[in-house]
Amino acid sequence: MKTLNTALAVLVLASSSVAYAAVDFASFDGNGDGVISMEEAKVNPQLVKIFDDLDADGNGEISKEEFSKVQ
């Protein structure tokens, strides 16, 4: 069930990204350090919902590679 919820959240995030001019990794990485922190993710409620699922290594940040799962 968690996988289904994550998949649905990813689809919603991806579709909302299209609606907002193809939001990409850089648009969430506000400070340009190469990762998305939870604080940076808060600009998008859908990203916050799936943050922990995307953070595969559990370090509290989403890398470009981890973020690529939503694209």
ROMAR-516035 format. One record per residue: residue number from 1; x, z, y of N, C-alpha, C in turn. Coordinates in steps of 0.2 Angstrom, whole numbers, plus 5000, padded with zeros to 4 digits. Layout:
BEGIN
r kelo = NUM; neast = X; nup = Z; nnorth = Y; caeast = X; caup = Z; canorth = Y; ceast = X; cup = Z; cnorth = Y .
...
end
This chain:
BEGIN
r kelo = 1; neast = 5004; nup = 5000; nnorth = 4994; caeast = 5000; caup = 5000; canorth = 5000; ceast = 5004; cup = 5000; cnorth = 5006 .
r kelo = 2; neast = 5010; nup = 5004; nnorth = 5006; caeast = 5014; caup = 5004; canorth = 5012; ceast = 5017; cup = 4997; cnorth = 5013 .
r kelo = 3; neast = 5019; nup = 4993; nnorth = 5008; caeast = 5021; caup = 4987; canorth = 5009; ceast = 5016; cup = 4982; cnorth = 5012 .
r kelo = 4; neast = 5010; nup = 4983; nnorth = 5010; caeast = 5005; caup = 4979; canorth = 5013; ceast = 5004; cup = 4981; cnorth = 5020 .
r kelo = 5; neast = 5004; nup = 4987; nnorth = 5022; caeast = 5003; caup = 4989; canorth = 5029; ceast = 5009; cup = 4987; cnorth = 5033 .
r kelo = 6; neast = 5015; nup = 4987; nnorth = 5031; caeast = 5021; caup = 4984; canorth = 5034; ceast = 5020; cup = 4977; cnorth = 5035 .
r kelo = 7; neast = 5018; nup = 4973; nnorth = 5030; caeast = 5017; caup = 4966; canorth = 5031; ceast = 5012; cup = 4964; cnorth = 5036 .
r kelo = 8; neast = 5007; nup = 4968; nnorth = 5036; caeast = 5002; caup = 4967; canorth = 5041; ceast = 5004; cup = 4968; cnorth = 5048 .
r kelo = 9; neast = 5008; nup = 4974; nnorth = 5049; caeast = 5011; caup = 4975; canorth = 5055; ceast = 5016; cup = 4970; cnorth = 5058 .
r kelo = 10; neast = 5020; nup = 4968; nnorth = 5053; caeast = 5025; caup = 4962; canorth = 5055; ceast = 5021; cup = 4956; cnorth = 5057 .
r kelo = 11; neast = 5016; nup = 4954; nnorth = 5054; caeast = 5012; caup = 4949; canorth = 5056; ceast = 5009; cup = 4950; cnorth = 5063 .
r kelo = 12; neast = 5006; nup = 4956; nnorth = 5064; caeast = 5003; caup = 4957; canorth = 5071; ceast = 5009; cup = 4957; cnorth = 5076 .
r kelo = 13; neast = 5015; nup = 4960; nnorth = 5075; caeast = 5020; caup = 4959; canorth = 5079; ceast = 5022; cup = 4952; cnorth = 5081 .
r kelo = 14; neast = 5023; nup = 4948; nnorth = 5075; caeast = 5025; caup = 4941; canorth = 5076; ceast = 5020; cup = 4937; cnorth = 5080 .
r kelo = 15; neast = 5014; nup = 4938; nnorth = 5079; caeast = 5009; caup = 4935; canorth = 5082; ceast = 5008; cup = 4937; cnorth = 5090 .
r kelo = 16; neast = 5009; nup = 4943; nnorth = 5091; caeast = 5009; caup = 4946; canorth = 5098; ceast = 5015; cup = 4943; cnorth = 5101 .
r kelo = 17; neast = 5021; nup = 4942; nnorth = 5098; caeast = 5027; caup = 4939; canorth = 5101; ceast = 5026; cup = 4932; cnorth = 5103 .
r kelo = 18; neast = 5022; nup = 4928; nnorth = 5099; caeast = 5020; caup = 4921; canorth = 5101; ceast = 5016; cup = 4921; cnorth = 5107 .
r kelo = 19; neast = 5011; nup = 4926; nnorth = 5107; caeast = 5007; caup = 4927; canorth = 5113; ceast = 5011; cup = 4928; cnorth = 5120 .
r kelo = 20; neast = 5016; nup = 4932; nnorth = 5119; caeast = 5020; caup = 4934; canorth = 5125; ceast = 5027; cup = 4930; cnorth = 5125 .
r kelo = 21; neast = 5026; nup = 4923; nnorth = 5124; caeast = 5032; caup = 4919; canorth = 5125; ceast = 5038; cup = 4920; cnorth = 5121 .
r kelo = 22; neast = 5036; nup = 4920; nnorth = 5114; caeast = 5041; caup = 4921; canorth = 5109; ceast = 5046; cup = 4927; cnorth = 5111 .
r kelo = 23; neast = 5044; nup = 4933; nnorth = 5111; caeast = 5048; caup = 4939; canorth = 5112; ceast = 5053; cup = 4939; cnorth = 5106 .
r kelo = 24; neast = 5059; nup = 4940; nnorth = 5108; caeast = 5065; caup = 4940; canorth = 5103; ceast = 5069; cup = 4946; cnorth = 5103 .
r kelo = 25; neast = 5074; nup = 4947; nnorth = 5099; caeast = 5078; caup = 4953; canorth = 5099; ceast = 5080; cup = 4956; cnorth = 5105 .
r kelo = 26; neast = 5083; nup = 4951; nnorth = 5109; caeast = 5086; caup = 4953; canorth = 5116; ceast = 5081; cup = 4955; cnorth = 5121 .
r kelo = 27; neast = 5074; nup = 4953; nnorth = 5120; caeast = 5069; caup = 4956; canorth = 5124; ceast = 5068; cup = 4963; cnorth = 5123 .
r kelo = 28; neast = 5069; nup = 4966; nnorth = 5117; caeast = 5068; caup = 4973; canorth = 5116; ceast = 5075; cup = 4977; cnorth = 5117 .
r kelo = 29; neast = 5080; nup = 4974; nnorth = 5116; caeast = 5087; caup = 4977; canorth = 5117; ceast = 5088; cup = 4978; cnorth = 5124 .
r kelo = 30; neast = 5085; nup = 4982; nnorth = 5128; caeast = 5085; caup = 4983; canorth = 5135; ceast = 5092; cup = 4984; cnorth = 5138 .
r kelo = 31; neast = 5096; nup = 4988; nnorth = 5134; caeast = 5103; caup = 4990; canorth = 5137; ceast = 5108; cup = 4985; cnorth = 5134 .
r kelo = 32; neast = 5106; nup = 4980; nnorth = 5130; caeast = 5111; caup = 4975; canorth = 5128; ceast = 5117; cup = 4978; cnorth = 5123 .
r kelo = 33; neast = 5115; nup = 4983; nnorth = 5120; caeast = 5121; caup = 4986; canorth = 5115; ceast = 5120; cup = 4983; cnorth = 5108 .
r kelo = 34; neast = 5116; nup = 4978; nnorth = 5107; caeast = 5116; caup = 4975; canorth = 5100; ceast = 5111; cup = 4979; cnorth = 5095 .
r kelo = 35; neast = 5108; nup = 4984; nnorth = 5097; caeast = 5103; caup = 4987; canorth = 5093; ceast = 5097; cup = 4989; cnorth = 5097 .
r kelo = 36; neast = 5091; nup = 4990; nnorth = 5094; caeast = 5085; caup = 4992; canorth = 5097; ceast = 5084; cup = 5000; cnorth = 5095 .
r kelo = 37; neast = 5084; nup = 5004; nnorth = 5100; caeast = 5083; caup = 5011; canorth = 5099; ceast = 5075; cup = 5012; cnorth = 5098 .
r kelo = 38; neast = 5073; nup = 5018; nnorth = 5096; caeast = 5066; caup = 5020; canorth = 5096; ceast = 5063; cup = 5020; cnorth = 5104 .
r kelo = 39; neast = 5067; nup = 5022; nnorth = 5108; caeast = 5065; caup = 5022; canorth = 5115; ceast = 5064; cup = 5015; cnorth = 5118 .
r kelo = 40; neast = 5068; nup = 5010; nnorth = 5116; caeast = 5067; caup = 5003; canorth = 5118; ceast = 5061; cup = 5000; cnorth = 5114 .
r kelo = 41; neast = 5060; nup = 5002; nnorth = 5108; caeast = 5055; caup = 4999; canorth = 5104; ceast = 5048; cup = 5001; cnorth = 5107 .
r kelo = 42; neast = 5048; nup = 5007; nnorth = 5111; caeast = 5041; caup = 5009; canorth = 5114; ceast = 5038; cup = 5005; cnorth = 5118 .
r kelo = 43; neast = 5041; nup = 4999; nnorth = 5120; caeast = 5037; caup = 4994; canorth = 5125; ceast = 5032; cup = 4990; cnorth = 5121 .
r kelo = 44; neast = 5033; nup = 4991; nnorth = 5114; caeast = 5028; caup = 4987; canorth = 5110; ceast = 5025; cup = 4992; cnorth = 5104 .
r kelo = 45; neast = 5019; nup = 4994; nnorth = 5104; caeast = 5016; caup = 4998; canorth = 5100; ceast = 5017; cup = 4996; cnorth = 5092 .
r kelo = 46; neast = 5016; nup = 4990; nnorth = 5091; caeast = 5017; caup = 4987; canorth = 5084; ceast = 5024; cup = 4988; cnorth = 5082 .
r kelo = 47; neast = 5029; nup = 4987; nnorth = 5086; caeast = 5036; caup = 4988; canorth = 5084; ceast = 5037; cup = 4996; cnorth = 5082 .
r kelo = 48; neast = 5034; nup = 5000; nnorth = 5086; caeast = 5035; caup = 5007; canorth = 5085; ceast = 5032; cup = 5009; cnorth = 5078 .
r kelo = 49; neast = 5026; nup = 5006; nnorth = 5076; caeast = 5023; caup = 5007; canorth = 5070; ceast = 5027; cup = 5005; cnorth = 5064 .
r kelo = 50; neast = 5031; nup = 5000; nnorth = 5065; caeast = 5035; caup = 4998; canorth = 5059; ceast = 5043; cup = 4999; cnorth = 5060 .
r kelo = 51; neast = 5044; nup = 5003; nnorth = 5065; caeast = 5051; caup = 5004; canorth = 5066; ceast = 5055; cup = 5007; cnorth = 5060 .
r kelo = 52; neast = 5052; nup = 5012; nnorth = 5057; caeast = 5056; caup = 5015; canorth = 5051; ceast = 5056; cup = 5011; cnorth = 5045 .
r kelo = 53; neast = 5051; nup = 5006; nnorth = 5045; caeast = 5052; caup = 5001; canorth = 5039; ceast = 5057; cup = 4996; cnorth = 5041 .
r kelo = 54; neast = 5058; nup = 4994; nnorth = 5047; caeast = 5063; caup = 4989; canorth = 5049; ceast = 5070; cup = 4992; cnorth = 5049 .
r kelo = 55; neast = 5071; nup = 4999; nnorth = 5050; caeast = 5077; caup = 5002; canorth = 5050; ceast = 5079; cup = 5004; cnorth = 5043 .
r kelo = 56; neast = 5081; nup = 4998; nnorth = 5040; caeast = 5083; caup = 4999; canorth = 5033; ceast = 5088; cup = 5004; cnorth = 5031 .
r kelo = 57; neast = 5093; nup = 5005; nnorth = 5035; caeast = 5099; caup = 5009; canorth = 5034; ceast = 5097; cup = 5016; cnorth = 5036 .
r kelo = 58; neast = 5092; nup = 5017; nnorth = 5040; caeast = 5090; caup = 5024; canorth = 5042; ceast = 5094; cup = 5027; cnorth = 5047 .
r kelo = 59; neast = 5097; nup = 5023; nnorth = 5051; caeast = 5102; caup = 5026; canorth = 5056; ceast = 5098; cup = 5027; cnorth = 5063 .
r kelo = 60; neast = 5092; nup = 5026; nnorth = 5063; caeast = 5088; caup = 5027; canorth = 5070; ceast = 5088; cup = 5021; cnorth = 5075 .
r kelo = 61; neast = 5091; nup = 5015; nnorth = 5072; caeast = 5091; caup = 5009; canorth = 5077; ceast = 5090; cup = 5003; cnorth = 5072 .
r kelo = 62; neast = 5087; nup = 4998; nnorth = 5076; caeast = 5086; caup = 4992; canorth = 5072; ceast = 5091; cup = 4987; cnorth = 5074 .
r kelo = 63; neast = 5095; nup = 4984; nnorth = 5070; caeast = 5100; caup = 4979; canorth = 5071; ceast = 5097; cup = 4972; cnorth = 5071 .
r kelo = 64; neast = 5100; nup = 4967; nnorth = 5073; caeast = 5098; caup = 4960; canorth = 5074; ceast = 5096; cup = 4958; cnorth = 5067 .
r kelo = 65; neast = 5100; nup = 4960; nnorth = 5062; caeast = 5098; caup = 4958; canorth = 5055; ceast = 5092; cup = 4961; cnorth = 5052 .
r kelo = 66; neast = 5091; nup = 4968; nnorth = 5054; caeast = 5085; caup = 4971; canorth = 5052; ceast = 5079; cup = 4968; cnorth = 5056 .
r kelo = 67; neast = 5079; nup = 4967; nnorth = 5062; caeast = 5074; caup = 4964; canorth = 5066; ceast = 5072; cup = 4957; cnorth = 5064 .
r kelo = 68; neast = 5077; nup = 4953; nnorth = 5061; caeast = 5075; caup = 4947; canorth = 5058; ceast = 5069; cup = 4946; cnorth = 5053 .
r kelo = 69; neast = 5068; nup = 4952; nnorth = 5050; caeast = 5062; caup = 4952; canorth = 5046; ceast = 5055; cup = 4951; cnorth = 5049 .
r kelo = 70; neast = 5055; nup = 4952; nnorth = 5055; caeast = 5048; caup = 4950; canorth = 5059; ceast = 5048; cup = 4943; cnorth = 5061 .
r kelo = 71; neast = 5053; nup = 4939; nnorth = 5061; caeast = 5053; caup = 4933; canorth = 5063; ceast = 5052; cup = 4927; cnorth = 5058 .
end
